Amino acid sequence: MEQDGEYMLAERMGIEFDEDFRLLQDLGWEPEDKRKSVELTMEAHDLAELLTRLRGEAEGVLDGTTCMRLQREEGERAKALYQGAKDTCEELLVRLDGKRG
């Protein structure tokens, strides 16, 4: 994201990750939690925003639009990431080869 100058996207994703993680902390990590209720520590406004986002994401997955888009984007992102990794490895190997020779 930094290479593409997508700072706003990176910031938004960081905020969303923080919100998701905070909700998970409140809900707990035990697969078989026996509690009848949990205390949510998020402000009501923040929780409403989070739940609205999660609902939208779920709707996108259920109607299939998100799955296809995410698969395409992830495939493109993965290729770009691996191409960058390959290029970096090749550049470093050339430099290392020069030092050994």
N, C-alpha and C positions, 0 to 999 in steps of 0.2 A: 504494500500500500504506500509505503514511503517513496518507493521508486516511481510510482504512478502519480504522486502528489495528492493522494486521496486522504488528506489529513482529516477532513470532516467525517468521512466514512470511518476512519480508524477511531476517531473520538467517539462517534456514535456507538460503534461496536464495543468500545471499552465501557461506556456507560451501561449499555445493555447487558454486558457480561457481569458487571458489578451488581446490577439489579437482579439478574437471574441467580447469581451466587448468594446474594443476601436472602432471597426468598428460600433458596435451598437450605441455607443455614437455619432459618426459622422452622422449615418443615422437617428438618433432620435428615440424616443419611442412612438410618437403619432401614433395611428392606421390609422388616416386619415390626414396624413401630406400633406399640399397643396404646399410645395416647389417644384419648377421645377428642382432644382439641390441642391446638398449638397457638402460641402467642406470636402474632405477626408484628415485627418491629418497624416496618416501613410506614412512612406517612401515608394517609389514605389517598392523597393525590398521586404519589409515586406508585402506590400499589395499583391504582386504577389504570395508570398509563401502562404499567407492566402487563396487567391482565388483558388490556386492550390489544397490546402488541402480540402477546402469546395467542390470543384468540384469532387474530388475523393470520398469524403464522400457521396455526392449526387448520384454519379454513383453506388456506392456500395449499397445504399438503393434502387435505381431504378432497379438494376439487381437482387436484393434479397439476395446477398451474405452477405451483412453487417447485414441485419435484423436477419437472422438466427444466425449468429455468435454472434451478440450483445445480442440477447435474451438468448442464452446459457450462455454466459459470465456473463450477468447480473443476471441470475438465480443462477449461482454458487457463484457469489460475494454476492448476497443477502443472500443466505443460510449461507455463512461463516460469514457475518456480524451479522446476527441474532443469529447464534450459539455463537459467541463471546459475544454478548449482553446478551444472556441467561446465559452463564457461569459466566459472571461478576455479573449479578443480583443474581444468586444463591450464589456465593461466598460472596457478600456483605450481603445478607440475613442471611447467616450462622454467619457472624461476628456480625451483629446486634442482632441476637438471643442470642449469647453468652454474649453480654453486658446487655441484658434485663434480662437474667436468673441469 
